[in-house]
Amino acid sequence: MLIRRSDRRTRTRGLFEDAPPDGGLDRRTFLRRSGLTGGLAALGELSLGSVRKTAAGAPPPAGAAVTTRKSICTHCSVGCTVLAEVANDVWIGQEPAWDSPINRGSFCAKGAAVRELVSGERRLKYPMKIVSGRWTRISWEQAIGEIGDKLLDIREKSGPDSAYWLGSAKMTNEGAYLFRKFAALWGSNNVDHQARICHSTTVTGVANTWGYGAMTNSYNDIRNSKTILIWGGNPARAHPVSLQHILEGAELNRANLIVVDPRLTRTAAHATEYVRLRPGTDIPVFYGMMWHILQNGWEDKEFIAQRVYGFDEVRKEIQKWTPEEVERVSGVPGEQLKRVAQMFATQKPATLVWCMGVTQHSVGTANVRAASIALLLTGNVGGPGLGANIFRGHDNVQGATDCGVDVTSLPFYYGLTEAAWRHFGRVWQIDYGWLQSRFVSKQNMETPGIPISRWFDGVLLPRSQVDQKDNVRALWATGFGSNAIGRIPEAMKGMAKLDLLIVVDPHPTTWASLSVEAGRKDGTYLLPACTQFESSGSRVASNRSIQWGEQIVKPLFETKDDYEIIYLMAKKLGFADVLFKNIAVEGDRPVPEDILREINRAGWSTGYTGQSPERIKLHMANQKDFDLVSLRAAEGPCKGDYYGLPWPCWGKPELKHPGSANLYDTSLHVMDGGGTFRARFGVQYNGVNLLAEGSYSKGSDIKDGYPEFTYALLNKLGWD
């Protein structure tokens, strides 16, 4: 049940059947086989040359001060705190933070090994480029100079859209925001990152349902749930520390734990009800579940009447998915689905958890909309223990998306309209006319770029089929592995045809190896970025909490952090003075605290305005004061705040808004973290009022739903 098929197959063969040619055994093979044959027996077969003596590292010199610094694990989106022990600027040890309300003294195997990201042997140590098919070491000055000259030449001949800017969910918020701003000042919307592959479907699906494209509650809040429905996710492998909250909450609440997945995963092994469906049949199963809910009158009628539009049309579609039809299509028995439907609709609060199994489909957005409809039907959103708990993949995929590394929008989902550009012109103190002059045309300025899943089409398609001045000729990739894209053969053809390829990463990724396989002999550069443990800045966990990571050690070898690399490139390209107009630069490194302050000035749409560097650092210093379940500080200097000031955190930092632990919670005052659904389609459609009726936040003066919040409304209220 819990053994991978490849391992099971291996164990049927002889012990030394696939031994290395030298007669020894690699460590992984030895450990795997010793479980069957006994460690001593296997050890007796090893040649002496394959055994190395191990020894602990030398302790710090006598009298050397050992300091402890806090950062955030760079693997998944749970947001575990790493305590690093540093002596003489060397990272000598690490522990999980006992005070963190998220990981409370625990690590998974990935988190326990993050120090290896800094000290590992695979680090890219200095800038390199391919010369006549061979990797050659160069200086930073040479790399920036040559890359900048080639980019300027491409821009002059082919326009700014001929360069593609690929950012990363591994960047801090400040790095991601700076990267998007850099692309805007370069004059292109061809800028994207990992969320295009994993969770762009989530953002579209949930934002177009109730207003914001994010997880509604938190890992910790699952402890309040009476029914936990995990659909297309395997947190036991992907988000191991989250399983503490899931399993402990399930045990303490005697909650239902339902897992829907084609495979019997390690998570499904813990389920009280495991539902196996055929891959790709998520929507029929969702509708089949809702068929039972409607058939038995288990829907939340008051919630639907107050807060749901167009339900009668959805009801017609649901009626088509009878138990017989759902079982024919998906393989899920009708009686089992009825049990699941009853638990989800009646044993509340219930939460719906999903991950890549729902999103990474050709109909991913539709899957997400179906999941959202199930929550609306049952009223399972807008309070503790409820909601769409969408487990993100990377440590800052939420933050990088919020900060606008996206072909369809500017930071904080402002879109690409003239009004959005004028907003950022005010924030950046840049004349709108100058901003527009950086683009080929106003139309290009307001048109989404090429998504990362199709960047190579921008290279390979005939010029007449690419709606920009010229094909893509240069690609800059920071912190993104090219193997994340499914169409690898086409991607390799695209790599081969590029005039310029720049890879910025702590390690030589697949961009480097595949580009060589694709036949590139020149025009490829590797720039060594340091890890986030060698830099500082904020990151957003899946629950929208913002945490600050300290710099553990200074950048090793000749590596530089994202801020400095962006500054050096902007300086070479001639717009550093505009890019950093309101951001201090120390040496060649922009100050991340200043970047976050600019984020605070810009992010009114999603409530990124109240989390100053000082407030976030205060949370990190006082983690012990935050409650494990509610994530709220009951005492201390952060009293009343929710941990990490999860957005929306309204107003300026001086207002001291506590953040919003659970989105759309009308039982709380807005100044206590409450809120309503957010209008995304205007306030009226075909003469029908789209505002909530009889649903409003505690203490609200408006009792019949909030109107769309626009500049015109601000002007009318006298708040402009």
VEXBA-546655 format. One record per residue (C-alpha): x, z, y; residue number from 1; residue in one letter. Coordinates in steps of 0.25 Angstrom, whole numbers, plus 5000, padded with zeros to 4 digits. Each point is the difference from the previous one (the first is absolute). Layout:
# residues N
    x    z    y  nr rest
    X    Z    Y NUM    A
...
//
This chain:
# residues 720
    x    z    y  nr rest
 5000 5000 5000   1    M
 5011 5004 5010   2    L
 5011 4991 4995   3    I
 5003 4987 5006   4    R
 4999 4988 4990   5    R
 5014 4996 5003   6    S
 5005 5014 4996   7    D
 4992 5000 4987   8    R
 5005 4987 4996   9    R
 5014 5004 5002  10    T
 4999 5012 4991  11    R
 4996 4992 4988  12    T
 5014 4993 5000  13    R
 5013 5005 4995  14    G
 5008 5011 5008  15    L
 5011 4990 5004  16    F
 4993 4987 5000  17    E
 5002 4997 5014  18    D
 5012 5008 5003  19    A
 5010 4994 5011  20    P
 5011 4990 4995  21    P
 5010 5011 5002  22    D
 4994 5008 4989  23    G
 4996 5012 5009  24    G
 4986 5004 5005  25    L
 4995 5000 5014  26    D
 4994 5013 5005  27    R
 4986 4996 5000  28    R
 5000 4994 4986  29    T
 5008 5013 4995  30    F
 4989 5009 5006  31    L
 4989 4992 4995  32    R
 5005 5000 4985  33    R
 5005 5013 4999  34    S
 4986 5005 5000  35    G
 4998 4994 4987  36    L
 5013 5001 4993  37    T
 5005 5013 5006  38    G
 5010 5001 5011  39    G
 5012 5004 4991  40    L
 4998 4989 4990  41    A
 5000 4990 5012  42    A
 5012 5006 5007  43    L
 5008 4999 4987  44    G
 4998 4985 5001  45    E
 5005 4998 5014  46    L
 5014 4995 5003  47    S
 5009 5009 5008  48    L
 5001 4990 5011  49    G
 4985 5001 5003  50    S
 5000 5015 5003  51    V
 5004 5005 5013  52    R
 5003 5014 5004  53    K
 4990 5006 5010  54    T
 5003 5010 5011  55    A
 4993 5006 5012  56    A
 5003 4996 5014  57    G
 5010 5008 5007  58    A
 4993 5012 5008  59    P
 5001 4999 5016  60    P
 5013 5006 5005  61    P
 5001 5015 5003  62    A
 4994 5003 5013  63    G
 4992 4987 5001  64    A
 4987 5002 5006  65    A
 4988 4995 4992  66    V
 4988 4995 5008  67    T
 4986 4997 4995  68    T
 4993 4988 5005  69    R
 4986 4994 4998  70    K
 4996 4986 4997  71    S
 4989 4993 4993  72    I
 5001 4993 4986  73    C
 5001 4985 5001  74    T
 4993 4996 4987  75    H
 4985 5001 5000  76    C
 4990 5004 5011  77    S
 4997 5014 4996  78    V
 5010 5005 5010  79    G
 5008 5011 4993  80    C
 5010 5008 5008  81    T
 5015 4999 4996  82    V
 5009 5012 5004  83    L
 5014 4995 5001  84    A
 5013 5009 4999  85    E
 5011 4994 5009  86    V
 5014 5005 5001  87    A
 5011 4992 5009  88    N
 4990 4989 5002  89    D
 4999 4998 4984  90    V
 4986 5001 4993  91    W
 5004 5010 4989  92    I
 4986 5004 4994  93    G
 4985 4999 5002  94    Q
 4988 5008 4997  95    E
 4985 4997 5002  96    P
 4994 5008 5011  97    A
 4992 5012 4995  98    W
 4993 5001 5014  99    D
 4995 4986 5000 100    S
 4985 5000 4998 101    P
 5001 4986 4993 102    I
 5011 5002 4989 103    N
 5001 5016 5001 104    R
 5013 5001 4993 105    G
 5000 4988 4990 106    S
 5005 4986 4999 107    F
 4998 4989 4990 108    C
 5011 4993 4993 109    A
 5001 4990 5012 110    K
 5000 5010 5011 111    G
 5011 5009 4992 112    A
 5009 4988 5001 113    A
 4999 4996 5014 114    V
 5014 5005 5003 115    R
 5005 4988 4992 116    E
 4995 4990 5010 117    L
 5010 5005 5010 118    V
 5012 5003 4990 119    S
 4997 4989 4990 120    G
 5010 4990 4995 121    E
 4991 4988 5004 122    R
 5000 5002 5015 123    R
 5003 4988 5009 124    L
 5012 5005 5007 125    K
 5003 4990 5011 126    Y
 4995 4987 5006 127    P
 5002 4987 4991 128    M
 4996 4986 5000 129    K
 5001 4988 4990 130    I
 5011 4990 5003 131    V
 5001 4988 4991 132    S
 4992 5008 4989 133    G
 5009 5013 5001 134    R
 4996 5013 5006 135    W
 5010 5003 5011 136    T
 5002 5013 5008 137    R
 4998 4999 5015 138    I
 4998 5009 5012 139    S
 4988 5005 5007 140    W
 5004 4992 5013 141    E
 5002 4987 4992 142    Q
 4987 5002 4993 143    A
 4991 5003 5012 144    I
 5007 4989 5008 145    G
 4999 4989 4989 146    E
 4985 5004 4997 147    I
 4996 5001 5014 148    G
 5006 4986 5004 149    D
 4993 4993 4988 150    K
 4987 5007 5003 151    L
 5001 4995 5015 152    L
 5003 4986 4995 153    D
 4988 5000 4991 154    I
 4991 5006 5011 155    R
 5004 4989 5010 156    E
 4999 4988 4990 157    K
 4988 5005 4992 158    S
 4993 5011 5007 159    G
 4999 5015 4998 160    P
 4990 4999 4988 161    D
 5011 4993 4992 162    S
 5006 5014 4998 163    A
 4993 5010 4990 164    Y
 5001 5015 5002 165    W
 4998 5008 4988 166    L
 4999 5015 5002 167    G
 4998 5011 4991 168    S
 4992 5012 4995 169    A
 5013 5007 4998 170    K
 5002 5000 5016 171    M
 4996 5013 5008 172    T
 4988 4998 5009 173    N
 5010 4998 5011 174    E
 5008 4990 4993 175    G
 4987 4992 4996 176    A
 4995 5001 5014 177    Y
 5013 4995 5006 178    L
 5000 4989 4990 179    F
 4986 4995 5004 180    R
 5004 5001 5014 181    K
 5013 4992 4998 182    F
 4992 4989 4993 183    A
 4990 5000 5012 184    A
 5011 4998 5010 185    L
 5007 4990 4992 186    W
 4986 4992 5001 187    G
 4994 5000 4986 188    S
 4989 5006 4991 189    N
 5008 4996 4987 190    N
 5003 5015 4997 191    V
 4995 5007 4988 192    D
 5004 5010 4989 193    H
 4996 5006 4987 194    Q
 4986 5004 5003 195    A
 4996 4985 4999 196    R
 5002 5000 4985 197    I
 4995 5014 4997 198    C
 4990 5006 5010 199    H
 4996 4989 5010 200    S
 4987 4999 4992 201    T
 4997 5015 5001 202    T
 5002 5000 5016 203    V
 4991 4988 5001 204    T
 4989 5006 4990 205    G
 4999 5014 5005 206    V
 5002 4997 5015 207    A
 4989 4990 4999 208    N
 4991 5010 4993 209    T
 5001 5012 5009 210    W
 5011 4998 5011 211    G
 5014 5004 4996 212    Y
 5009 4994 4989 213    G
 5006 5012 4994 214    A
 4998 5011 4989 215    M
 4988 5009 5005 216    T
 5005 5014 4995 217    N
 5013 5004 4993 218    S
 5006 5003 4987 219    Y
 4998 5015 5003 220    N
 4985 4998 5003 221    D
 4998 4995 4986 222    I
 5001 5015 4996 223    R
 4986 5001 5006 224    N
 4993 4989 4992 225    S
 4991 5002 4988 226    K
 5001 4986 4995 227    T
 5013 4992 5001 228    I
 4999 4985 4997 229    L
 5013 4993 4999 230    I
 4998 4985 5000 231    W
 5012 4991 4997 232    G
 5011 5011 5003 233    G
 5010 5007 4992 234    N
 5005 5011 5008 235    P
 5007 5007 4988 236    A
 5010 4989 5001 237    R
 4999 4995 5015 238    A
 4997 5013 5007 239    H
 5004 5011 4991 240    P
 4999 5012 5010 241    V
 4986 4996 5003 242    S
 4996 5003 4986 243    L
 5003 5015 5003 244    Q
 4988 4999 5010 245    H
 4991 4992 4991 246    I
 5002 5008 4987 247    L
 5000 5014 5007 248    E
 4988 4996 5008 249    G
 4993 4995 4988 250    A
 5003 5012 4992 251    E
 4996 5011 5011 252    L
 4988 4992 5003 253    N
 4996 4996 4986 254    R
 4999 4986 5006 255    A
 4997 4987 4993 256    N
 5013 4992 4999 257    L
 4996 4985 4998 258    I
 5010 4989 4998 259    V
 4996 4985 5000 260    V
 5012 4991 4996 261    D
 5002 4989 4990 262    P
 5012 5008 4994 263    R
 5000 5014 4994 264    L
 5010 5005 5010 265    T
 5007 5014 5001 266    R
 4989 5003 5011 267    T
 4989 4996 4991 268    A
 5005 5009 4989 269    A
 4996 5012 5009 270    H
 4986 4994 5003 271    A
 4987 5007 4995 272    T
 4994 4986 5000 273    E
 5009 4987 4998 274    Y
 4993 4987 5003 275    V
 5007 4987 4995 276    R
 4996 4988 5007 277    L
 5005 4985 4999 278    R
 5010 4997 5010 279    P
 4994 4993 5013 280    G
 4986 5006 4997 281    T
 5000 5011 5010 282    D
 4989 4995 5009 283    I
 4990 4998 4988 284    P
 5003 5014 4996 285    V
 4999 5006 5014 286    F
 4986 4993 5001 287    Y
 4996 5004 4986 288    G
 5003 5015 5004 289    M
 4992 4998 5013 290    M
 4988 4994 4991 291    W
 4999 5013 4993 292    H
 5000 5008 5013 293    I
 4989 4992 5006 294    L
 4992 4999 4987 295    Q
 5000 5016 4999 296    N
 4999 5003 5015 297    G
 5013 5006 5001 298    W
 5004 4993 5013 299    E
 5002 5009 5013 300    D
 4987 4995 5007 301    K
 5003 5007 5013 302    E
 5014 4996 5001 303    F
 4996 4985 4998 304    I
 4989 5001 5010 305    A
 5009 5006 5011 306    Q
 5013 4993 4998 307    R
 4999 4987 4991 308    V
 4996 4986 5005 309    Y
 4995 4989 4991 310    G
 4998 5008 4988 311    F
 4987 4992 4995 312    D
 5009 4988 4999 313    E
 5010 5007 4991 314    V
 4989 5006 4992 315    R
 4996 4986 4996 316    K
 5014 4997 4995 317    E
 5001 5013 4992 318    I
 4987 4997 4993 319    Q
 5006 4988 4993 320    K
 5010 5009 4993 321    W
 4992 5006 4989 322    T
 5007 5009 4989 323    P
 5000 4988 4990 324    E
 5006 4990 5010 325    E
 5011 5010 5004 326    V
 5004 5003 4986 327    E
 5000 4985 4997 328    R
 5009 4997 5011 329    V
 5009 5013 5001 330    S
 4999 5006 4986 331    G
 4995 5013 5006 332    V
 4988 5006 4992 333    P
 4988 5003 5008 334    G
 4998 5014 4996 335    E
 5014 5004 5004 336    Q
 4999 4994 5013 337    L
 4987 5007 5002 338    K
 5007 5013 4998 339    R
 5011 4997 5010 340    V
 4989 4995 5010 341    A
 4993 5013 4999 342    Q
 5012 5009 5001 343    M
 5005 4992 5012 344    F
 4986 5000 5007 345    A
 4995 5014 4997 346    T
 5012 5009 4997 347    Q
 5006 5000 5014 348    K
 5009 5001 5008 349    P
 5005 4988 4993 350    A
 5013 4991 5004 351    T
 5004 4986 4996 352    L
 5015 4998 4998 353    V
 5006 4986 4999 354    W
 5013 4993 5001 355    C
 5006 4987 4996 356    M
 4991 4998 4988 357    G
 4988 4997 5010 358    V
 5008 4993 5012 359    T
 5010 4991 4993 360    Q
 4989 4989 4996 361    H
 4996 4987 5006 362    S
 4987 5007 5003 363    V
 5007 5013 5004 364    G
 4993 5001 5014 365    T
 4986 4998 4992 366    A
 5004 5011 4990 367    N
 5003 5010 5012 368    V
 4987 4996 5006 369    R
 4993 5003 4987 370    A
 5007 5014 4999 371    A
 4996 5003 5014 372    S
 4985 4996 4998 373    I
 5000 5010 4988 374    A
 5005 5011 5009 375    L
 4989 4996 5011 376    L
 4989 5000 4989 377    L
 5003 5014 4996 378    T
 5004 5006 5013 379    G
 5013 5003 4995 380    N
 5008 4999 5013 381    V
 5002 5009 5012 382    G
 5004 5014 4995 383    G
 5008 5008 4991 384    P
 5002 4995 4986 385    G
 4994 4987 5003 386    L
 5005 4986 5004 387    G
 5008 4989 4997 388    A
 5014 5005 4996 389    N
 5008 4988 5000 390    I
 5014 5003 4994 391    F
 5010 4991 5008 392    R
 5013 4996 4993 393    G
 5012 5001 5010 394    H
 5004 5012 5008 395    D
 4996 4994 5013 396    N
 4991 4988 4996 397    V
 4989 5007 5008 398    Q
 5008 5002 5012 399    G
 5007 4986 5000 400    A
 4986 4994 4999 401    T
 4995 5009 5011 402    D
 5012 4996 5009 403    C
 4996 4985 4999 404    G
 5010 4994 4991 405    V
 4989 4990 4997 406    D
 4997 4985 5002 407    V
 4986 5003 5005 408    T
 5002 5011 5010 409    S
 5008 5007 5010 410    L
 5003 5015 4998 411    P
 4988 5009 4996 412    F
 4991 4989 4997 413    Y
 4998 4994 5014 414    Y
 4999 4986 4995 415    G
 5006 4988 5007 416    L
 4990 4997 5011 417    T
 5004 4999 5015 418    E
 4995 5014 5002 419    A
 5008 5006 4989 420    A
 5013 4993 5006 421    W
 4997 5005 5014 422    R
 4998 5014 4994 423    H
 5014 5000 4994 424    F
 5005 4993 5013 425    G
 4996 5013 5008 426    R
 5006 5009 4989 427    V
 5013 4992 5000 428    W
 5000 4998 5015 429    Q
 5002 4985 4998 430    I
 4992 4989 5008 431    D
 4990 4993 4991 432    Y
 5005 4987 5005 433    G
 5014 5002 4995 434    W
 4995 5005 4987 435    L
 4992 4987 4999 436    Q
 5012 4992 5004 437    S
 5007 5005 4987 438    R
 4990 4992 4991 439    F
 4999 4985 4998 440    V
 4986 5002 5006 441    S
 4989 5009 5003 442    K
 4993 4995 4987 443    Q
 5012 5004 4992 444    N
 5000 5013 5006 445    M
 4986 5003 4996 446    E
 5001 4994 4986 447    T
 5004 5008 4988 448    P
 5014 4997 4993 449    G
 5003 4995 4986 450    I
 4998 5012 4990 451    P
 5012 5004 4992 452    I
 4993 4995 4987 453    S
 5001 4986 5006 454    R
 5013 5000 5008 455    W
 5006 4990 4991 456    F
 4989 4990 5003 457    D
 5004 5001 5014 458    G
 5013 4995 4996 459    V
 4996 4990 4989 460    L
 4987 4993 5005 461    L
 5001 4987 5007 462    P
 5001 5003 5015 463    R
 4986 4994 5003 464    S
 4994 5011 4991 465    Q
 5007 5012 5008 466    V
 4992 5003 5012 467    D
 5012 5004 5009 468    Q
 5011 4992 5007 469    K
 5009 4999 4988 470    D
 5002 5005 4986 471    N
 5006 5014 4997 472    V
 5015 4998 5001 473    R
 5005 5015 5000 474    A
 4995 5013 4993 475    L
 5004 5014 5004 476    W
 4997 5010 4988 477    A
 5001 5015 5003 478    T
 4997 5009 4988 479    G
 4992 4991 4992 480    F
 5003 4995 4986 481    G
 4997 4985 4998 482    S
 4995 5003 4986 483    N
 4988 5006 5005 484    A
 4994 4986 5002 485    I
 4993 4994 4988 486    G
 5004 4985 5003 487    R
 5015 5002 4997 488    I
 5003 4985 4997 489    P
 4995 4996 5013 490    E
 5006 5011 5007 491    A
 5014 4996 4994 492    M
 4998 4986 5005 493    K
 4996 5005 5014 494    G
 5013 5009 5000 495    M
 5008 4987 4996 496    A
 4995 4992 5012 497    K
 5001 5011 5011 498    L
 5011 4998 5011 499    D
 5002 5015 5001 500    L
 4997 5012 4991 501    L
 5003 5014 5005 502    I
 4998 5012 4990 503    V
 5000 5014 5006 504    V
 5000 5011 4990 505    D
 5008 5012 4995 506    P
 5002 4992 4987 507    H
 5002 4985 4996 508    P
 4985 4997 4996 509    T
 4995 4988 4993 510    T
 5000 4992 5012 511    W
 5015 5000 4999 512    A
 5000 4997 4985 513    S
 4989 4990 5000 514    L
 5005 4992 5012 515    S
 5013 4998 4992 516    V
 4992 4995 4988 517    E
 4993 4991 5009 518    A
 5013 4993 5004 519    G
 5003 5006 5013 520    R
 5014 4998 5004 521    K
 5000 5003 5015 522    D
 4991 5007 5010 523    G
 4997 5013 4993 524    T
 5003 5013 5006 525    Y
 5000 5014 4994 526    L
 4999 5011 5011 527    L
 5002 5014 4995 528    P
 4988 5009 5005 529    A
 5002 5015 4997 530    C
 4989 5008 4992 531    T
 4989 5008 5008 532    Q
 5008 5012 4996 533    F
 5011 4996 5009 534    E
 4990 4997 5012 535    S
 4989 5008 5006 536    S
 4985 4997 5003 537    G
 4986 5002 4996 538    S
 4992 4995 4988 539    R
 4985 5000 4996 540    V
 4996 5005 4986 541    A
 4988 4994 4994 542    S
 4991 5010 5006 543    N
 5004 4996 5014 544    R
 5009 5012 5002 545    S
 5012 4997 5009 546    I
 5013 5007 4996 547    Q
 5014 5000 5006 548    W
 5012 4998 4992 549    G
 5013 5005 5005 550    E
 5013 4993 4999 551    Q
 5007 5006 4987 552    I
 5013 4994 5002 553    V
 5006 4989 5009 554    K
 5000 4986 4995 555    P
 5010 4997 4989 556    L
 5010 4989 5000 557    F
 4997 4990 5010 558    E
 4985 5001 4999 559    T
 4991 5001 5013 560    K
 4986 5005 5001 561    D
 4988 4991 5003 562    D
 4999 5004 5015 563    Y
 5015 4996 5002 564    E
 4999 4987 4993 565    I
 4988 4996 5008 566    I
 5006 5004 5013 567    Y
 5013 4992 4997 568    L
 4992 4987 4996 569    M
 4991 5001 5012 570    A
 5012 5002 5009 571    K
 5006 4987 4994 572    K
 4987 4993 5002 573    L
 4999 5004 5014 574    G
 4988 5009 5001 575    F
 5005 5014 4997 576    A
 4997 5005 5014 577    D
 4986 4996 4999 578    V
 4998 5005 4986 579    L
 5006 5014 5003 580    F
 4995 5001 5015 581    K
 4994 5014 4997 582    N
 5008 5004 4988 583    I
 5014 5007 5002 584    A
 5012 4994 4992 585    V
 5011 5009 4997 586    E
 5012 4992 4997 587    G
 4994 4988 4993 588    D
 4989 5009 4993 589    R
 4986 5000 5006 590    P
 4994 5015 5000 591    V
 4989 5000 4990 592    P
 4993 5012 5007 593    E
 4999 4990 5012 594    D
 4994 4989 4991 595    I
 4989 5010 4995 596    L
 4997 5004 5014 597    R
 4997 4985 5003 598    E
 4992 5000 4988 599    I
 4992 5011 5005 600    N
 4997 4992 5013 601    R
 4995 4988 4992 602    A
 4992 5005 4988 603    G
 4987 5004 5007 604    W
 4992 4991 4990 605    S
 5003 5009 4988 606    T
 5004 5013 5006 607    G
 5015 4999 4999 608    Y
 5001 5006 5014 609    T
 5000 5015 4997 610    G
 5012 5001 4991 611    Q
 5013 5002 5008 612    S
 5013 5002 4994 613    P
 5000 5015 5004 614    E
 4987 5003 4993 615    R
 5004 4993 4987 616    I
 5013 5007 5000 617    K
 4993 5013 5002 618    L
 4991 4997 4988 619    H
 5013 4997 4991 620    M
 5006 5013 5005 621    A
 4988 5008 4996 622    N
 4995 4994 4987 623    Q
 4997 5014 4994 624    K
 4988 5002 5010 625    D
 4992 4989 4995 626    F
 4989 5002 4989 627    D
 5002 4993 4987 628    L
 4985 4995 4999 629    V
 4996 4998 5015 630    S
 5014 4996 5005 631    L
 4996 5009 5012 632    R
 5009 5010 5007 633    A
 4993 5014 5000 634    A
 5011 5006 5008 635    E
 5014 4998 5007 636    G
 5004 4990 5011 637    P
 4992 4989 4994 638    C
 4987 5008 4998 639    K
 4987 4991 4999 640    G
 5008 4987 4997 641    D
 4999 4992 4988 642    Y
 5013 4997 4993 643    Y
 5007 4988 5006 644    G
 4989 4998 5010 645    L
 4993 4989 4992 646    P
 4995 4989 5008 647    W
 4991 4999 5008 648    P
 5006 5011 5009 649    C
 4993 4997 5013 650    W
 5005 5002 5014 651    G
 5014 5003 5005 652    K
 5009 5010 4993 653    P
 4997 5010 5010 654    E
 4985 5000 4996 655    L
 5004 5006 4987 656    K
 4990 4992 4991 657    H
 5002 5006 4986 658    P
 5000 4986 4993 659    G
 4989 4995 4990 660    S
 5001 5005 4986 661    A
 4988 4993 4995 662    N
 4995 4987 5007 663    L
 4985 4999 5004 664    Y
 4997 5014 4999 665    D
 4988 5003 5009 666    T
 4999 5015 4996 667    S
 5012 5002 5009 668    L
 5001 4999 5015 669    H
 5009 4988 5004 670    V
 5010 5010 5006 671    M
 5000 5007 4987 672    D
 5004 4988 4992 673    G
 4986 4994 4998 674    G
 4995 4986 5003 675    G
 4990 4989 4997 676    T
 5001 4986 4994 677    F
 5007 4990 5010 678    R
 4992 4988 5005 679    A
 5008 4987 4995 680    R
 4989 4989 5002 681    F
 4994 5004 5013 682    G
 4987 5008 5001 683    V
 4989 4991 4997 684    Q
 4997 4988 4991 685    Y
 4988 4991 4999 686    N
 4993 5010 5009 687    G
 5003 5012 4990 688    V
 5007 5012 5005 689    N
 5014 5002 4993 690    L
 5002 5014 5005 691    L
 4998 5012 4991 692    A
 4987 5006 5002 693    E
 4999 5015 4999 694    G
 5014 5002 4997 695    S
 5010 5005 5010 696    Y
 5012 5010 5001 697    S
 4997 5014 5002 698    K
 4999 5003 5015 699    G
 4997 4986 5004 700    S
 4992 4996 5012 701    D
 4996 4987 4994 702    I
 4990 5002 4988 703    K
 4998 4986 4996 704    D
 5013 4994 4996 705    G
 5012 4997 5008 706    Y
 5001 4986 5008 707    P
 5012 4991 4999 708    E
 5011 5007 5008 709    F
 5005 4989 5010 710    T
 5006 4999 5013 711    Y
 4987 4997 5006 712    A
 4994 5013 4995 713    L
 5012 5008 5005 714    L
 4997 4993 5014 715    N
 4985 5003 4999 716    K
 5003 5015 4997 717    L
 5010 5001 5011 718    G
 5012 5003 4990 719    W
 5007 4987 5003 720    D
//
